[in-house]
Amino acid sequence: MNDEKKINIRRLKTARDMGKFMADYYYELDEASKSGKQKIAWCTSVGPAEILRGMGFLTYFPETHSAMLGTTRMAVDLIPKANAMGYSPEICSYLTADIGAFVEGVSPLSRAFKGIEGVPKPDVLVFNTNQCRDVQDWFAWYGEKFNVPVVGVHTYRGVKDVTPSHITSIARQMENIVEPLEEVAGRKLDMDEFKHAVGLSRECSDLWEKCLAAAAAKPSPLSFFDATTLMGPAVVGRGTQRAIDSYNLLLEELEERVAEGIGTIDDEKHRIYWDGMPVWGRLSMHSKLFAALNANVIASTYCSSWIFSALDANDPFNSMARAYTELFIVRSDEYKEQYIKDKLDLFNIDGVVYHDAKTCPNNSNCRYGMPQRLEDETHIPSLTINGDLNDLRLLSDEQTKTNVEAFIEQLEENK
């Protein structure tokens, strides 16, 4: 590999605005948690946040905390704490790292934001199993710990075509959680606030989709590694005007880069698609690894998980049911394969990297022959990296480096 000192990765100026967005988000939660002046709902990252906003809840998303445990590499020491409590090393390392952190009384929030001691206390926990069943168990533990209600939506898996029966079932489940949430909130669901939140979520989604689509330009103004941090407002700010303002700024900067032919790396020769979770504790290392090989990882299935094109403020429950059932993660392999093929065409991809995350089978799409089938159909080479989202003990840096270098060499020979 080239000397790392020669690697030039152009950071987006807007990243500072995203950092300020996230800081303000956590400070608002911390103040509400300490003062008790506003109710706080914990919500899974693809849960029904818009309903919560329609009742005046502040909304906290624990996955963002777990990702921070990964990026700070605190997770490795904390996962065994949850394992000792009976949580298997095989299950979601978001769950085990987060529970381990709570038990130990530590949090990356206290390191990143002065005055914040830890996660905000919940008044209620709300999940949607469209990600995995682990979120239900994760929230159940905290519900018992804080002695607060836990409510949720149980979604379908392996969905090929989203049908009216799917929509009706999920929409009714969402309607059924309203009453218990109103009891906690101490107020009724305000339909105008709810619909407004759905409309803002749709606008945020559309802008985020445009930002990600900018990577189709040559050279790409955006990398997957950038997008994993830039997606923060799409996750925690869904349903707010400020998230929309943030993505308007980001889109403007990306469009400027495209117009001026500025890429995120120098001499982009190979365009890579990433399928699966990031390795949070190796974002910088992996970014430099690919950049040094003139390879740009420009698009992913993961960062597109917060695109909800079906949301419609005029039909909030049904459109939410559709949007949160159309997610890539809950779809059939047939659907997923076509989805990836479309993305390979859109972004003019030269090679695909699949991350087989040991503790995240729902976000690992390389275990049942999909890479081989897609390679046979598209003739685009692929590489599978073994690792994990948070547990770095399951990753070999040397093996990853060797495999990536050999893969890029293969792409070079193909060209």
N, C-alpha and C positions, 0 to 999 in steps of 0.2 A: 504494500500500500504506500501511497505518497506520504511524505512528511505532513503531519496534521497541521503544522504551522502554515502550510500553503493553501489550506482549505478555506474557501471564502463562501460562507453561507449568509445571505442577505436577510436580515431580520426585518420584519414588517414594523413600521413605526406605530401602527395601530395596536400592536401587542401591548403597549404601555396603557392604552385606554382600556383594553380588556382586563389588565391587571388591576386597574383602579375600579372597574366594575365589580370584580370579584371581592376586592377588599371592602367596598361599600356594602356589598351583599352580606358578608359575614359580620361586619360591624352592626348592621341593622338587626340581624338575628341575635347577636350577643346582647345588645341593649334590651331587646324585647324579652329575652330569656331572663335577664337580671331584674328587670322592672316588673315583669308580669303584665304590662299594659296592653300587649297584643298576643293573641293566641298563636301558637306555632304548630304546624302540621309537618311531620316528616313524610316524605313522598318518594317513591322509587322514581328513577330518572325518566322513565317513560310511563309514569302514572298519571292519573287525572288531575293534574295541577290546576287546570282552569276552573274546576268545580271548587277547589279550595280558595282560589282567588275570589270567586263569587260569594264567599262567606267571610272574607276579610282576614283569612289566615295568612301569616307569613309562612313561607314554604322552604323547608330544608331538605336537601337531597344527599343522603349519606354516601352515595357512590362517589360524589366529588371528594368527600373526606377520605375515602378509601384510596382513590387515585392519588391523593396527596401523600398518603402513607406509602404508596408505591414509589412516587417520584423522589421522595426524601429518603427512600430505602429504609424507613423505619419498620416496614411491614415484616421484613425477614425475622426480626427479633420478637415480634408481637404475635405472629401466627402460631408459634408453639404454645402460647398462653391459652389460646382458644382450643388447640388440639388437646391440651391437658384437661380441659373441661368436658371433653367428649365429642368435640367437633372434628370430624375426620380431616386429615391432610388432603383428601381427595376432593373436598367440596370447595366452593368459591372462596378464593383467597381475599376477595373484597370483604366477605363476611368475617372470616377468621381474623384478618388483620384489624378490622374495625372493632370487633368485640374484644380482641386482645388489647387494643389501645385503651378501650374504656375500662377494662379490668385493671390495667396498670396505671390509669389516671394520666395518660399522656396524649398529646395531640399535636400534629404539625401546625394547627391553627395558632397555638401559643408561640410557636417559633416565627411564624410568618406575620402575625398581626399583634402588635403591642396591646396588651390589656385583655386579650381574649384568652381564657384559661382552657376552654375545651368546647365540645359541641353543645348546641342549645338544647334545653330541656323540651321534650315534646308534650303537647296536650293530647295529641292523637297521632296514630301512625297509619298511613294509607299506602297500600301496595297494589301493583298490577303484575301478575305472573307472566306477562308477555315477554319478559326477559328470561326468567327461569323460576323454578320453585324455591330456590335458595332465598329469594327476597322475602318470601312468606315466613320462613324460619328465622331469618335475620330480624325482621320486625317483631315477630312473636317474642323473641328474647328481650328486646327493649321494652315491649309492652308490659311484660311481667316486671322488669326491672324498675320502670317508672310508674307502674300501676295505672296505665292509661289505656284507652280502647285501641284496638287494632281492627281496621276494616280493609277489605280488598276486593279486587276484581280478578276472577280466574279466567284466563283466556284460553284459546285453542292453540294447538301445536300442529306443525306439518300442514299448514293450510296452502292448498294450491290456488283456488279461486275463492275470494272473499264473497260469501253469499248473503242474501237478505237474512237468512236464519242466524248466521254468525253475528250480523249487525244487531238484530233484535235481541239476541241473548246478552251481548256485552252492554248494549245500551240500557237494558233493564237492570243489569247489575249495577251500572253507574247510577241510575236513578234510585236504586235501593240503598245506596250508601249515603244518600243525601240526608235522610232523617237522623241517623246516628251522628253525622257530622254537625248537623244543626244543633243537636243537644250539647255538643262540646263547644261550638262556637257561641252559643247563647243568642243566636239570631237565625233568621230564615235565609235560604239561598236567594240572593238578589239576581233575578234573571237578567236584568240589564247589565249588571256587573259581570255576570257569568258569560253572557254573549260577547261583551266587550273583550273579555280576556281571551275567548276563543278567536275572535277576530285579530287581536294582537298576536296571538300564537301563530296564526296562519301567515300574517305579514312577516313575522320573524322567520318562519320556516322558509318562505319564498326567498327572502334575502340571503339566508344561509345557503340555500340551494344555489343561488347565483354566485355566491362567493366560492363555493366548491367547484362550480362549473368553470370558473375562470382558469382553473388548472389545465383545461383543455388546450390553452394557448401554448405555442412553442416559442421560446422556452416557457416553462410553467412558472408563474409568479408566486406559486404556493406549493408547499410540501405537506405531506401527510403529518409530519412531525410538528409543523406549525399548527395545522388544523386541530390536532388533539388538545391544544391549549386554547386556541381561538374559539373553540366550540362552547366554552364555558357559559356565555350568556344564553345560548340556545338551549342549554340544559336547565340552568337555575333561573333564568330570566324570562322563560317562556310565559307569554301572557302579560308582558310589561312593555311600556313604550321605550324604556331605556335600552332594552335589548335591541329593539329596532334601530334606535339611534346609533348604537355601537356598530351594527352591521352595515348601516349606510356609510359610515366612515371607512370600514374595512373594504367594502365593495369599491368605493371611490379610489382607495389606494391600489387595490388590485387592478382596476381598469387602467389606472395611470401606468402601472408596470407593463401591462399588456400593450398599451399604445406605444410605449417607449422600448419595447422588446427586452425588458429587464427580467431575468429569471432569478429564482431563489438561489441557484448555484451557477457557477461558471461552467461553460462548455458542456451543456446537457446533451449527453449522447444516448442515454438509455432511460426510458420512461417506465416506471414500475407501479404496479397496482398491489396494494396491501389488503389481504383479507384476514379478518380476525382482530382481536384486541391488540393494542400496543403493549410493549413491555415497558411499563411506566418508569421503572428504575433505570432504563437504558435509552431513553429518548435521545439524549444528546449524543451518546456513543453511537447509536445506530444512524442518526442523522449524518454524523461525520464519516462513518464507515461507507455509506452509499455515496456521499458527495465526493469523497476522495477517489471513487471509482467512476466519476462522471455520470452517476446514476441518480435520478431524482424520483423518489417515491411520491407520486403526485396525487393519488386518489385512493380511496378505501371504502369498504362497506361500512366500517365502524362509524366514521364521522358523518356518514349520511343517515345515521339512525335517528337524527332529529329533524328530518324533513317530513312534514305532515301535510301533504298537499290536499288531503280530503277534508281538512277542517273547514267548517262553514258556520259562521256566527248565526245564520238564520235557522240552523238545525243543529244545535250544539251537542245534544246527547248522541244522536245517530252519527253525526260526522266524527265525533271523538271516537265512537266505537269503531268506525271504519278506519280512521287514521291509526289508531293504536292496535288494530288487527292486521293492517297492511304491512307492518314492520317486516323487514328482511328476516330477522331472527326467528320469527314464528312460521315462516313459509316452508313449503315443500322443497325438496332438492330440485325438482323440475323447475319451479319458479326461480329458485336461487341461481341455477345455472344460466337461465336466460337473462336474468338481471345482470350477472357478472359479464356475460358476453356483450351485452349492450354497453356496459361501462368500458370494456376493453376497446370497443370501437370508438366510443365518444372521446376517450382520452388518448387514443392512438398508442396503446400500451405495447411495450416490447417484452415484458416478462411479469409474472405474477409471483408474489411471495405470500405463502399461507403461514400464519402463525398458529401452531397447534398448542394452545394454552392448556396446560395440564389440568388446571382446576376450573376451566370454563368450557365445557363441552358444547354448550349452546351457542357459543360464538366461535367455535372451531369447526370449519367446514371441510376439513381435509381427511376425515377419518373413514369415509365410506366411498372412496373412489372418485370424488368430484374433481380433484385436480387432474387426474388421468383422463377422465371423460372430456373435460374442457380442453385439455391440451390436444387430444385426438381431433376435436372438432375445430379448434381455432388455430392449431399449430403454433401457439404461443407458449414458450417454455415456462415452467413453474419450479419453485423451490419451496420446500416445507421447513420451517424453523421450529424446533422444539423448545418450549419455554413456558412462561406463565405471565400473567398480567402483573402480579405482585410478588410472588415467591421466587426470588432470584436464585434460590438453591436448585431450582429446576431448569436453570439455563446455563449452558457452557458458552462463555464469551469467545473462547478460542475456536470452538467448533463452529459457532455462528459466523465468526469472521472468515474462517476458512471456506465454509460453504457459500457465503455470499460472494467472496472473491472468485470462486470457481464458477458460480452462476453467472456473474457479470462477464467473465471470460467467455463463457458459452454464448452469451448474447453478442459479444464482440465478434466471435467467429461466425455467428449467423449473419451478421451484417456484412 
